[in-house]
Amino acid sequence: MQAVAPSLAERDWRGLDISAAATKLLLCPLQALTMAPSLLFMTALSAMLLRHPDVQFYEIDRIAFGLLLAGVIGRTIVQRRSLMVVTRASWPMLFLSLLALISLLGQPFEHEAWSLLAAKFIVPFIFFHLAQLVFTEEREFRHFEIFSVIVLAYLSFTSIAFLVGAKSLIFPRFILDESLGFHADRARGPLLQAVANGVSLLLLGALAFHAYRRGSIRGAKIVPVLASVPLAIVATMTRAVWLAFAAAVFVLLWQCRNRAFQRACIMLALGVGMGLAALLSSSELGQSLSDRLEERGPIDYREAVYRGAWPMFLQHPVTGWGFHRMPAELPRFVSGYDEKTLYPHNTFLELLVEHGIIGLALYIWLMWELWRLRIPVIPPGEREGFLDSRFHRLWPILLTVYWMNAAVVVMSYQFVNGLLFTIAGMLAAQRRRAEILTQC
């Protein structure tokens, strides 16, 4: 029996079915990315924390960052929401980013410089705005809270393992590579810099304390993690981190109005202090701590750098020397050091020299806008949530910790900047939601 050839209409329908199937297959990955943007956010932050510093250009953190952008933009388009999220803090961030980008475009291509541009300006700018699109419900805040406690536990464990000499427990192994990063003799974590590790511990520790205080994470899940933070802070062997920790603990206890909770915190602090004293009573650890307290080298270095930076600033006071020009030019103005590059170890000083009065003014404007987010403007349905009034009282502490350490190191660490500006984006979005409800 002779087969009947398919008609033209049947061939068209088959072609449409194949095209539809192919389109669906192509859209499946994008659909998967849009399902849980908060988890993509955590993945991107984790990649920034754990990436190996020797991987050139196509780093894992850039891939995770690109997937995050695709997922959030795709989800926003599907939900027919606006991608343009502009707040008062957006403008100084945008102008700072453009100022650095224009300066860098006029220089020969250097991979390190573009990475620093991303870490200092691009990542904070994008994370600040993406956070406003992603963290809109308590479920997303819960993901962020759990992520913060897990990362805090990891960083604390790694720091304590380094302090007690249990280096076989440290992961990733590149943390122990003395040829990478700075401060190989301290607990520096995967950030490869002791101050950056300390700031991360302080920020995450404050978030974990907030989770414990509001009762979202209790008991054995959180108390050991909080108790490990002081020892992890000591392990960084960084005086600015120690001072910031002491100030943060004092303010947190002073803010606490629940007497029973305050007494419990004091007892916990005393217990941790006794354990810490017992551990440091060993001759080796105690001597290391004493030597670190008496060390003058970093102070002398900073004094020399600050003296040399002033004539640099006077040569280009308005627009500065240009992005990432200070380390190479500073040795000409500093005596007593033979290095070809010298780092300012001060975020504010670097901004003043590289971007002049304009750059520093923009940064101060940005920090003022972030400081304003401490004022509680909370929608009625969120007063008992993650961003409650107690969190708004916590925000100035987080900013102060960041500023204190920014005065002794250049904040060019993607994870630290991404974490802080993610929280700022959450607060900015909450304020916008409250204002919309008020207008309605």
C-alpha positions as CSV (number, residue, x, y, z in Angstrom):
1,M,0.0,0.0,0.0
2,Q,1.5,3.3,-1.1
3,A,2.3,5.8,1.7
4,V,0.6,9.1,1.6
5,A,3.0,12.1,1.6
6,P,2.2,14.6,4.4
7,S,0.3,17.7,3.2
8,L,1.9,21.2,3.3
9,A,-0.2,22.1,6.3
10,E,1.0,19.0,8.2
11,R,4.6,19.8,7.4
12,D,4.1,23.4,8.7
13,W,2.6,22.1,11.9
14,R,5.5,19.7,12.4
15,G,8.0,22.6,11.8
16,L,6.2,24.7,14.4
17,D,6.2,21.9,16.9
18,I,10.0,21.4,16.4
19,S,10.6,25.2,16.7
20,A,8.5,25.4,19.9
21,A,10.4,22.5,21.4
22,A,13.7,24.0,20.5
23,T,12.7,27.4,21.9
24,K,11.5,25.7,25.1
25,L,14.8,23.8,25.4
26,L,16.8,27.0,25.0
27,L,14.6,28.9,27.5
28,C,14.9,26.1,30.2
29,P,18.2,27.3,31.6
30,L,17.0,30.9,31.8
31,Q,13.8,29.7,33.5
32,A,15.9,27.8,36.0
33,L,18.0,30.9,36.7
34,T,14.8,33.0,37.4
35,M,13.3,30.5,39.9
36,A,15.5,31.4,42.9
37,P,17.4,34.7,42.4
38,S,18.3,34.8,46.1
39,L,20.2,31.6,45.8
40,L,22.0,32.9,42.8
41,F,22.9,35.9,44.9
42,M,24.4,33.7,47.6
43,T,26.3,31.7,44.9
44,A,27.8,34.9,43.5
45,L,28.9,36.0,47.0
46,S,30.4,32.6,47.7
47,A,32.3,32.6,44.4
48,M,33.8,36.1,45.3
49,L,34.8,34.7,48.7
50,L,36.4,31.5,47.5
51,R,37.8,32.1,44.1
52,H,41.5,31.3,43.5
53,P,43.5,34.5,43.0
54,D,45.7,33.0,40.2
55,V,42.8,32.3,37.8
56,Q,43.1,35.0,35.1
57,F,40.2,36.9,33.4
58,Y,37.6,34.1,33.2
59,E,37.3,33.7,37.0
60,I,34.5,31.8,38.6
61,D,33.3,34.9,40.3
62,R,32.7,36.6,37.0
63,I,30.7,33.6,35.7
64,A,28.6,33.6,38.9
65,F,28.1,37.3,38.6
66,G,27.0,37.0,35.0
67,L,24.5,34.2,35.9
68,L,23.1,36.4,38.7
69,L,22.6,39.3,36.3
70,A,20.9,37.1,33.7
71,G,18.6,35.5,36.4
72,V,17.5,38.7,38.0
73,I,17.0,40.6,34.7
74,G,15.0,37.7,33.3
75,R,12.9,37.4,36.4
76,T,12.2,41.1,36.5
77,I,11.1,41.1,32.8
78,V,8.8,38.1,33.3
79,Q,7.2,39.8,36.3
80,R,6.9,43.0,34.3
81,R,8.7,45.0,36.9
82,S,10.9,48.0,36.3
83,L,14.7,47.4,36.0
84,M,15.4,51.0,36.8
85,V,15.8,51.2,40.6
86,V,17.2,54.6,41.4
87,T,17.7,55.9,45.0
88,R,19.6,58.8,46.4
89,A,22.6,56.6,46.9
90,S,22.6,55.6,43.3
91,W,23.9,59.0,42.0
92,P,27.2,59.2,43.9
93,M,27.9,55.5,43.2
94,L,27.2,56.1,39.5
95,F,29.4,59.2,39.3
96,L,32.3,57.5,41.2
97,S,32.1,54.5,38.8
98,L,32.1,56.7,35.8
99,L,35.0,58.8,37.1
100,A,37.1,55.7,37.7
101,L,36.1,54.2,34.3
102,I,37.0,57.3,32.3
103,S,40.3,57.5,34.0
104,L,41.0,53.8,33.3
105,L,40.0,54.0,29.7
106,G,42.9,56.5,29.2
107,Q,45.5,54.0,30.4
108,P,47.1,51.0,28.8
109,F,45.1,47.8,29.5
110,E,46.0,46.0,32.7
111,H,44.0,43.1,34.0
112,E,44.7,44.0,37.7
113,A,43.4,47.5,37.2
114,W,40.1,46.3,35.7
115,S,39.6,43.8,38.4
116,L,40.1,46.5,41.0
117,L,37.6,48.7,39.2
118,A,35.1,45.9,39.4
119,A,35.8,45.2,43.1
120,K,35.8,48.9,44.3
121,F,33.0,50.4,42.2
122,I,31.2,48.1,39.7
123,V,30.3,45.2,42.1
124,P,29.1,47.4,44.9
125,F,27.0,49.5,42.4
126,I,25.4,46.5,40.8
127,F,24.9,44.5,44.0
128,F,23.2,47.5,45.7
129,H,20.7,47.7,42.9
130,L,20.2,43.9,42.3
131,A,19.5,43.5,46.1
132,Q,16.6,45.8,45.7
133,L,15.1,43.6,43.0
134,V,15.9,40.2,44.7
135,F,15.3,40.7,48.4
136,T,11.6,41.7,48.6
137,E,10.1,39.0,50.8
138,E,10.9,37.4,54.1
139,R,11.8,34.1,52.4
140,E,14.7,35.8,50.5
141,F,15.8,37.5,53.8
142,R,15.8,34.1,55.4
143,H,18.1,32.8,52.7
144,F,20.5,35.6,53.3
145,E,20.4,35.2,57.1
146,I,21.2,31.5,56.9
147,F,24.0,32.1,54.4
148,S,25.6,34.7,56.7
149,V,25.7,32.3,59.6
150,I,27.1,29.5,57.5
151,V,29.9,31.7,56.1
152,L,30.6,33.1,59.6
153,A,31.0,29.5,60.9
154,Y,33.4,28.7,58.0
155,L,35.5,31.8,58.4
156,S,35.7,31.4,62.2
157,F,36.6,27.8,61.9
158,T,39.4,28.6,59.4
159,S,40.8,31.4,61.5
160,I,40.9,29.3,64.7
161,A,42.4,26.3,62.9
162,F,45.2,28.7,61.7
163,L,45.7,30.1,65.2
164,V,46.1,26.7,66.8
165,G,48.2,25.3,64.0
166,A,45.7,22.8,62.6
167,K,46.5,23.8,59.1
168,S,45.5,20.5,57.6
169,L,41.8,21.5,58.3
170,I,42.1,24.7,56.3
171,F,40.3,24.9,52.9
172,P,40.9,26.0,50.2
173,R,44.6,25.2,50.4
174,F,45.7,28.4,48.6
175,I,45.1,30.2,51.9
176,L,48.4,28.8,53.1
177,D,50.3,29.8,50.1
178,E,52.8,32.4,51.2
179,S,53.4,33.7,47.7
180,L,49.7,34.9,47.4
181,G,48.2,37.9,49.0
182,F,49.3,39.4,52.3
183,H,49.8,38.5,55.9
184,A,50.6,34.8,55.5
185,D,51.5,34.7,59.2
186,R,48.0,35.6,60.3
187,A,44.5,34.2,59.9
188,R,43.6,35.8,56.6
189,G,41.0,33.4,55.3
190,P,40.3,33.0,51.5
191,L,40.4,36.8,51.1
192,L,44.2,36.5,51.6
193,Q,44.3,39.7,53.7
194,A,43.9,39.8,57.5
195,V,41.9,43.0,57.7
196,A,39.5,41.9,55.0
197,N,39.0,38.6,56.9
198,G,38.4,40.5,60.1
199,V,35.9,42.9,58.6
200,S,34.0,39.9,57.1
201,L,33.9,38.3,60.6
202,L,32.6,41.5,62.2
203,L,29.9,42.1,59.6
204,L,28.7,38.5,59.6
205,G,29.0,38.2,63.4
206,A,26.7,41.2,63.8
207,L,24.2,39.6,61.4
208,A,24.4,36.3,63.3
209,F,23.8,38.2,66.6
210,H,20.8,39.9,65.0
211,A,19.4,36.4,64.0
212,Y,19.9,35.1,67.6
213,R,18.4,38.2,69.2
214,R,15.2,38.1,67.1
215,G,14.9,34.4,67.6
216,S,15.1,33.2,64.0
217,I,18.1,31.0,64.8
218,R,18.5,29.7,68.3
219,G,20.4,27.4,70.6
220,A,23.1,25.0,69.4
221,K,22.8,26.3,65.9
222,I,24.1,29.7,66.6
223,V,25.6,30.0,70.1
224,P,28.8,28.0,69.3
225,V,29.2,30.1,66.1
226,L,28.9,33.4,68.1
227,A,31.2,32.1,70.8
228,S,33.9,31.4,68.2
229,V,33.9,34.9,66.8
230,P,36.1,36.6,69.5
231,L,38.8,33.9,69.1
232,A,38.6,34.2,65.3
233,I,39.0,38.0,65.6
234,V,42.1,37.6,67.8
235,A,43.5,35.2,65.2
236,T,43.6,38.0,62.6
237,M,46.3,39.7,64.6
238,T,45.1,43.1,63.4
239,R,44.7,46.0,65.8
240,A,42.1,47.9,63.8
241,V,39.9,44.8,63.7
242,W,40.3,44.3,67.5
243,L,39.3,47.9,68.2
244,A,36.3,47.7,65.9
245,F,35.2,44.4,67.6
246,A,35.5,45.9,71.0
247,A,33.5,49.0,70.0
248,A,30.8,46.9,68.3
249,V,30.3,44.7,71.3
250,F,30.1,47.7,73.6
251,V,27.5,49.4,71.5
252,L,25.4,46.2,71.0
253,L,25.3,45.6,74.7
254,W,24.4,49.2,75.3
255,Q,21.6,49.1,72.8
256,C,20.1,45.9,74.3
257,R,17.1,46.8,76.4
258,N,16.3,43.3,77.6
259,R,18.1,42.9,80.9
260,A,18.0,39.2,81.0
261,F,19.3,38.9,77.4
262,Q,22.0,41.5,78.3
263,R,23.1,39.5,81.3
264,A,23.2,36.3,79.2
265,C,25.4,38.1,76.6
266,I,27.8,39.3,79.4
267,M,28.1,35.8,80.8
268,L,28.8,34.4,77.4
269,A,31.4,37.1,76.8
270,L,33.0,36.3,80.2
271,G,33.1,32.6,79.4
272,V,34.7,33.3,76.0
273,G,37.1,35.7,77.6
274,M,38.2,33.1,80.1
275,G,38.7,30.5,77.4
276,L,40.6,33.0,75.3
277,A,42.9,33.9,78.2
278,A,43.6,30.2,78.9
279,L,44.5,29.6,75.3
280,L,46.7,32.7,75.1
281,S,48.5,31.8,78.3
282,S,50.7,29.4,76.3
283,S,54.1,31.0,75.7
284,E,53.9,30.9,71.9
285,L,50.5,32.4,71.4
286,G,50.9,34.9,74.2
287,Q,54.2,36.1,72.9
288,S,52.8,36.4,69.3
289,L,50.0,38.6,70.7
290,S,52.4,40.7,72.7
291,D,54.7,41.2,69.7
292,R,51.8,42.2,67.5
293,L,50.6,44.8,70.1
294,E,54.1,46.3,70.3
295,E,54.9,46.2,66.6
296,R,55.8,49.6,65.1
297,G,56.5,48.7,61.5
298,P,53.0,49.2,60.1
299,I,52.6,52.5,61.9
300,D,55.9,53.9,60.7
301,Y,55.0,52.8,57.1
302,R,51.7,54.5,57.2
303,E,53.3,57.7,58.6
304,A,55.7,57.7,55.7
305,V,53.0,57.1,53.2
306,Y,50.8,59.8,54.5
307,R,53.6,62.3,54.4
308,G,54.4,61.4,50.8
309,A,50.7,61.4,49.8
310,W,50.2,65.0,50.7
311,P,52.5,66.5,48.0
312,M,51.0,64.0,45.5
313,F,47.6,65.5,46.3
314,L,48.8,69.1,46.0
315,Q,50.0,68.4,42.4
316,H,46.5,67.3,41.2
317,P,44.1,68.5,44.0
318,V,40.8,68.6,42.0
319,T,40.7,65.6,39.7
320,G,43.6,63.5,41.1
321,W,46.2,61.3,39.4
322,G,43.8,58.8,38.0
323,F,42.6,55.4,38.9
324,H,45.2,52.9,40.2
325,R,48.0,55.4,39.7
326,M,49.0,55.9,43.3
327,P,50.9,52.6,44.0
328,A,53.3,53.2,41.1
329,E,53.8,56.9,41.7
330,L,53.9,57.0,45.5
331,P,57.6,55.7,45.8
332,R,58.8,58.9,44.2
333,F,57.4,60.8,47.2
334,V,58.3,58.5,50.0
335,S,61.8,58.0,51.4
336,G,63.1,55.1,53.3
337,Y,61.4,52.4,51.2
338,D,62.9,50.8,48.1
339,E,59.8,49.1,46.7
340,K,58.7,49.9,43.2
341,T,55.1,50.1,44.3
342,L,53.7,51.4,47.6
343,Y,50.1,51.0,48.7
344,P,48.3,53.7,50.7
345,H,46.5,51.3,53.0
346,N,43.8,53.9,53.4
347,T,40.6,54.0,51.3
348,F,40.0,57.7,51.9
349,L,43.5,58.7,51.2
350,E,43.6,56.7,48.0
351,L,40.4,58.4,46.8
352,L,41.7,61.8,47.6
353,V,45.0,61.3,45.7
354,E,43.7,59.3,42.7
355,H,40.4,61.2,42.2
356,G,41.0,64.4,43.9
357,I,38.6,66.5,45.9
358,I,35.8,65.5,43.5
359,G,36.3,61.8,44.1
360,L,36.5,62.2,47.9
361,A,33.4,64.4,47.9
362,L,31.4,61.9,46.0
363,Y,32.5,59.1,48.4
364,I,31.5,61.2,51.4
365,W,28.1,61.9,49.7
366,L,27.7,58.1,49.2
367,M,28.6,57.3,52.8
368,W,26.1,59.9,54.0
369,E,23.3,58.4,51.9
370,L,24.1,55.0,53.4
371,W,24.2,56.5,56.9
372,R,20.7,57.9,56.3
373,L,19.4,54.3,55.9
374,R,19.7,53.9,59.7
375,I,16.4,55.8,60.1
376,P,13.6,53.3,60.3
377,V,11.1,53.6,57.5
378,I,9.4,50.2,57.7
379,P,6.2,49.0,56.0
380,P,3.6,47.6,58.5
381,G,4.0,44.0,57.3
382,E,7.8,44.0,57.9
383,R,8.0,45.4,61.4
384,E,8.7,41.9,62.8
385,G,10.8,40.7,60.0
386,F,14.5,40.6,59.2
387,L,14.7,44.4,58.6
388,D,13.0,45.4,61.8
389,S,13.8,48.4,63.9
390,R,16.6,46.6,65.7
391,F,18.3,45.9,62.4
392,H,18.2,49.7,61.7
393,R,20.0,50.2,65.0
394,L,22.6,47.6,63.9
395,W,23.3,49.3,60.5
396,P,25.4,52.2,61.9
397,I,27.5,49.7,63.7
398,L,28.1,47.8,60.4
399,L,29.0,51.1,58.7
400,T,31.3,52.2,61.5
401,V,33.2,48.8,61.4
402,Y,33.6,49.3,57.6
403,W,34.9,52.9,58.0
404,M,37.3,52.1,60.8
405,N,39.0,49.4,58.8
406,A,38.8,51.4,55.6
407,A,41.1,53.9,57.3
408,V,43.9,51.2,57.5
409,V,43.4,49.3,54.3
410,V,42.0,50.0,50.8
411,M,38.6,48.3,50.6
412,S,39.2,46.5,47.2
413,Y,37.7,43.2,48.3
414,Q,34.7,42.1,46.3
415,F,33.1,40.0,49.0
416,V,33.3,42.7,51.7
417,N,32.0,45.4,49.4
418,G,29.3,43.1,47.9
419,L,28.1,42.1,51.4
420,L,27.9,45.6,52.7
421,F,26.2,47.1,49.7
422,T,23.8,44.2,49.5
423,I,22.6,45.1,53.0
424,A,22.4,48.7,52.0
425,G,20.3,47.7,48.9
426,M,17.9,45.8,51.2
427,L,17.4,48.9,53.4
428,A,16.9,51.2,50.4
429,A,14.3,48.9,48.9
430,Q,12.4,48.6,52.2
431,R,12.3,52.4,52.4
432,R,11.0,52.6,48.9
433,R,8.3,50.0,49.7
434,A,7.2,52.0,52.7
435,E,7.0,55.3,50.7
436,I,4.9,53.6,48.0
437,L,2.5,52.3,50.6
438,T,2.3,55.8,52.2
439,Q,1.5,57.3,48.8
440,C,-1.3,54.8,48.2
